[in-house]
């Protein structure tokens, strides 16, 4: 830069400062003698002050070089998600859920019209498009078949579960009014509510059936050292509302990633629920301390079953390394200890907060994972002992039917139930500023969530989704979910080619079984 440009720049800055200081002096004198001028002068005073401060700050180059335009840029960037959703986003563009998906949840939750006018908006010729083959001999499906008994011969208190339930969301991540609404909705609709790994709060004990999830932090059943406590687990596991126990190994949105509860969020209430010391930072490790290998995992599950007096136990996993899951199944075969269920969380599953690398680039997609788990259990002859629950963007009848066609016995939904509560996909879950009072502990926000209304909406969403499932599978020629076959679902794999899910996932099953023969003797 030439000396002249440097001099010109310095002179320009001096002029800015001279104008700013002069205006401030004149404005101060004017306000001192004529207080009525204050209203008219406040705006320019603020603007000049901001410009002056931007000129001397060193963190933002854009604001230093272009104070006014730079501020506009940051403002528009802050409201970009809202502008895009309300003004520019198409019906099928939104992520992770498009407007069409969100709208059907809202309509079913409110018991409003659930029909679409004029025609499809998706492109049936795009690669990846999926569809179901209907039958010219449709049948009447019976919604009374939309339940499945979870609990094998090693379980003494099997649970007759709905095929569609509320997925894991902890109190702390969700507000007290949100958790209460979910649980009351589960009670109204006779389906299960997964507690998430944050423990069982009073807001979970509103009458709905519970699936108690236990993570690596053992919240609600840990001793002072942070290790698993038999005594505390036994006390809570035998609550009459607790119907099943789910041990979380990993979740789709952040598999293999631990967590940290900051001291400022660890209130007296949260500490009591989680059996931890209040006002301290508490770390959830990425791995369990109660076991270190496959056999240890199964022995721990057996302990949980005994301590809960025979309630169904299982584990939740996002499939990563296939050999590790196969090793767990081999341990089931050799030890004779079988979990009652396995929850498969797809990589497309959600979370309140996780690093980008984990959300976008870690874990196996749900469809692939269901097929792999189902096939592995079948090859070892263990499938009859273990039910498969599926989780990951399951919000419509098509989603449920597809998961069950691939091998699932029941499904979970977290974000679908959040939409039923009124979630607008503001993507503010980790900020504490959820505008609809769901993912926040800010009383001024969550007090606006009406429990009576929202619990009814959760129940309505569940009821109307299963009603849609009844109509959907009936049109495909099935009378109950157990009859659904993968050859009724198709995916466009090329511009001039469709393949059934049976062809995609199961056409070589027999050959692979021979190549990968397993000695079961």
Secondary structure, DSSP 8 states (H G I E B T S, - for coil): --HHHHHHHHHHHHHHHHHHHHHHHHHHHHHHH-GGGHHHHHHHHHHHHHHHHHHH--S-HHHHHSHHHHHHHHHHHHTHHHHIIIII--TTT-SSS-HHHHHHHHHHHHT------SS--S-TTSTT-EEE---SS-----GGG-EEEE--TT-SB-EEEESEEE----BTTB-HHHHHHHHHHHHHHT-EEE--TT---GGG-SSSEEEEEE-TT-TTSB-TTSSB-HHHHHHHHTSTTEEEEEEES--GGGTT--EEE-GGG--HHHHHHHTS-TTS-EEE-SS-SS-SSHHHHHHHHHHHHHHTTSBEEEEEE----HHHHHHHHHHHHHH----SEEEEE-TT---S---HHHHHHSS--HHHHHHHHHHHHHHTT-GGG-EEEEESS--SHHHHHHHHHHT-SEEEESHHHHHHHT----S-TTTT--TTSSS---HHHHTTS-HHHHHHHHHHHHHHHHHHHHHHHHHTT-SSGGG--GGGEEEEEETTEEEEHHHHHHTTHHHHHHHT-----
